[in-house]
Amino acid sequence: MRGMTISDVDEVLSIEQAVQAYPWTRGNFCDALESGYLCYVEEMAGELCGFAVLMPGVDEAELLNMAVAAAHQRRGLGGAMLMAMLKLANEMRLPRVLLEVRASNLAAMALYRSLGFVEISVRRDYYRNTKGSEDAIVMACDIPSPLTSPPLAGDGNKEERDNG
Ligand SMILES: CC(C)(COP(=O)(O)OP(=O)(O)OC[C@H]1O[C@@H](n2cnc3c(N)ncnc32)[C@H](O)[C@@H]1OP(=O)(O)O)[C@@H](O)C(=O)NCCC(=O)NCCS
């Protein structure tokens, strides 16, 4: 994994447009880079095959976007990138990572749960879709410090929070 640069945006955008029904625009990626968000890409044999964008805050970080090119999915890349984002947050002493995901995105939710994210609230009708709208599921991962392994199911980090 390495930092994303402006010259990666064409390839990042082509992955985004291929795998997301409602993709970020070029402007969204450029804004993320200009804002100093933590933007990373994953390469294999010189080919860009995934990316992740993490927005650090005061007490927590938010995973704004991540995707893996279709040809590279289900090989552990998404999990590796997500784990790297948790490590980055941990290094910045941000103990919690939040994200929002479409309620229909079962693949992403399965990935997030596998690394210790739990559902903390629902934003009703937050995203548009072909039927009009769908809910956003808000998920959070409390990062154990030091982070030595994924915060797996069964430890204290999987408990449901009461703020949503
Ligand atoms: C979500 C996404 C990033 C996962 O990337 P990936 O590299 O395929 O994920 P991994 O191979 O690391 O999968 C890790 C685990 O997540 C779960 N998972 C991933 N894809 C899944 C799928 N299609 N169906 C069910 N579970 C899935 C599984 O538990 C998987 O472990 P397993 O393969 O041992 O069963 C990828 O599917 C993607 O880019 N989707 C489109 C963009 C997107 O939805 N981004 C997230 C919201 S912004």
The ligand as a Tripos MOL2 file, in Angstrom:
@<TRIPOS>MOLECULE
LIG
   48    50     1     0     0
SMALL
NO_CHARGES

@<TRIPOS>ATOM
      1 C1        -16.2310   -4.5520   -0.0880 C.3       1 LIG1
      2 C2        -14.9430   -4.8650   -0.8630 C.3       1 LIG1
      3 C3        -13.9800   -3.6890   -0.6820 C.3       1 LIG1
      4 C4        -14.3070   -6.1360   -0.2980 C.3       1 LIG1
      5 O1        -13.0180   -6.3030   -0.8780 O.3       1 LIG1
      6 P1        -12.3680   -7.7510   -1.0480 P.3       1 LIG1
      7 O2        -10.9380   -7.5610   -1.3890 O.co2     1 LIG1
      8 O3        -13.1720   -8.5630   -1.9810 O.co2     1 LIG1
      9 O4        -12.5260   -8.3300    0.4300 O.3       1 LIG1
     10 P2        -11.7290   -9.5500    1.0890 P.3       1 LIG1
     11 O5        -11.3040  -10.5130    0.0270 O.co2     1 LIG1
     12 O6        -10.6620   -8.9850    1.9580 O.co2     1 LIG1
     13 O7        -12.8840  -10.1940    1.9630 O.3       1 LIG1
     14 C5        -12.7840  -10.3040    3.3730 C.3       1 LIG1
     15 C6        -14.0850  -10.8550    3.9120 C.3       1 LIG1
     16 O8        -15.1530   -9.9530    3.6560 O.3       1 LIG1
     17 C7        -16.3510  -10.7000    3.3510 C.3       1 LIG1
     18 N1        -16.7330  -10.5030    1.9440 N.ar      1 LIG1
     19 C8        -16.0380   -9.8480    0.9990 C.ar      1 LIG1
     20 N2        -16.7210   -9.8540   -0.1630 N.ar      1 LIG1
     21 C9        -17.8650  -10.5360    0.0570 C.ar      1 LIG1
     22 C10       -18.9730  -10.8870   -0.7460 C.ar      1 LIG1
     23 N3        -19.0570  -10.5270   -2.0530 N.pl3     1 LIG1
     24 N4        -19.9940  -11.5790   -0.1890 N.ar      1 LIG1
     25 C11       -19.9390  -11.9390    1.1000 C.ar      1 LIG1
     26 N5        -18.8950  -11.6640    1.9290 N.ar      1 LIG1
     27 C12       -17.8770  -10.9510    1.4140 C.ar      1 LIG1
     28 C13       -15.9920  -12.1490    3.5980 C.3       1 LIG1
     29 O9        -16.2030  -12.4020    4.9780 O.3       1 LIG1
     30 C14       -14.5210  -12.1430    3.2690 C.3       1 LIG1
     31 O10       -13.8150  -13.2200    3.8320 O.3       1 LIG1
     32 P3        -13.7280  -14.6190    3.0030 P.3       1 LIG1
     33 O11       -13.3420  -14.2880    1.6020 O.co2     1 LIG1
     34 O12       -12.6830  -15.3740    3.7670 O.co2     1 LIG1
     35 O13       -15.1040  -15.2130    3.0850 O.co2     1 LIG1
     36 C15       -15.2200   -5.1100   -2.3600 C.3       1 LIG1
     37 O14       -16.2570   -6.0590   -2.4780 O.3       1 LIG1
     38 C16       -15.6030   -3.8710   -3.1270 C.2       1 LIG1
     39 O15       -14.7480   -3.1310   -3.6020 O.2       1 LIG1
     40 N6        -16.9410   -3.6400   -3.2810 N.am      1 LIG1
     41 C17       -17.4340   -2.4950   -4.0410 C.3       1 LIG1
     42 C18       -17.1280   -1.1820   -3.3470 C.3       1 LIG1
     43 C19       -17.7020   -1.1330   -1.9520 C.2       1 LIG1
     44 O16       -18.7870   -1.6400   -1.6940 O.2       1 LIG1
     45 N7        -16.9630   -0.4760   -1.0270 N.am      1 LIG1
     46 C20       -17.3630   -0.3770    0.3690 C.3       1 LIG1
     47 C21       -18.3700    0.6550    0.5940 C.3       1 LIG1
     48 S1        -17.7950    2.2710    0.2250 S.3       1 LIG1
@<TRIPOS>BOND
     1     1     2 1
     2     2     3 1
     3     2     4 1
     4     2    36 1
     5     4     5 1
     6     5     6 1
     7     6     7 2
     8     6     8 1
     9     6     9 1
    10     9    10 1
    11    10    11 2
    12    10    12 1
    13    10    13 1
    14    13    14 1
    15    14    15 1
    16    15    16 1
    17    15    30 1
    18    16    17 1
    19    17    18 1
    20    17    28 1
    21    18    19 ar
    22    18    27 ar
    23    19    20 ar
    24    20    21 ar
    25    21    22 ar
    26    21    27 ar
    27    22    23 1
    28    22    24 ar
    29    24    25 ar
    30    25    26 ar
    31    26    27 ar
    32    28    29 1
    33    28    30 1
    34    30    31 1
    35    31    32 1
    36    32    33 2
    37    32    34 1
    38    32    35 1
    39    36    37 1
    40    36    38 1
    41    38    39 2
    42    38    40 1
    43    40    41 1
    44    41    42 1
    45    42    43 1
    46    43    44 2
    47    43    45 1
    48    45    46 1
    49    46    47 1
    50    47    48 1
@<TRIPOS>SUBSTRUCTURE
     1 LIG1         1 GROUP 0 **** ****
